[in-house]
Amino acid sequence: MKTRFSEVRTIAMAAVLAAALGACAGTAKKESTGELVDDSVITSKVKGALLAEKGVNSMDVSVETFKGRVLLSGYVKTPDERQRIEGVARSVGGVKEINNNIQLR
């Protein structure tokens, strides 16, 4: 009887563990927990690099990251500034792709 209880308990614990790990997994439209953390780091690094870049007004630029793909949006005054912002974002480690939706004002 004790052995049967132990087996049932082991199976139940395995099921709970599998469910918990499954909740952390990513899909095509949802990031895994690790990807979410990685993307937060990439976003922070891109924003920091933009703030450090002289001659670029990054205050009107938004940075979002999903699975290593960075979306830049917002407004700048010149095409050169738009290209420089994209170049700075590309130089950050972990960036897989850039989608530059920055508009000229």
Rosetta blueprint (number, residue, H / E / L):
1 M L
2 K H
3 T H
4 R H
5 F H
6 S H
7 E H
8 V H
9 R H
10 T H
11 I H
12 A H
13 M H
14 A H
15 A H
16 V H
17 L H
18 A H
19 A H
20 A H
21 L H
22 G H
23 A H
24 C L
25 A L
26 G L
27 T L
28 A L
29 K L
30 K L
31 E L
32 S L
33 T H
34 G H
35 E H
36 L H
37 V H
38 D H
39 D H
40 S H
41 V H
42 I H
43 T H
44 S H
45 K H
46 V H
47 K H
48 G H
49 A H
50 L H
51 L H
52 A H
53 E L
54 K L
55 G L
56 V L
57 N L
58 S H
59 M H
60 D H
61 V E
62 S E
63 V E
64 E E
65 T E
66 F E
67 K L
68 G L
69 R E
70 V E
71 L E
72 L E
73 S E
74 G E
75 Y E
76 V E
77 K L
78 T L
79 P H
80 D H
81 E H
82 R H
83 Q H
84 R H
85 I H
86 E H
87 G H
88 V H
89 A H
90 R H
91 S L
92 V L
93 G L
94 G L
95 V L
96 K L
97 E E
98 I E
99 N E
100 N E
101 N E
102 I E
103 Q E
104 L E
105 R L
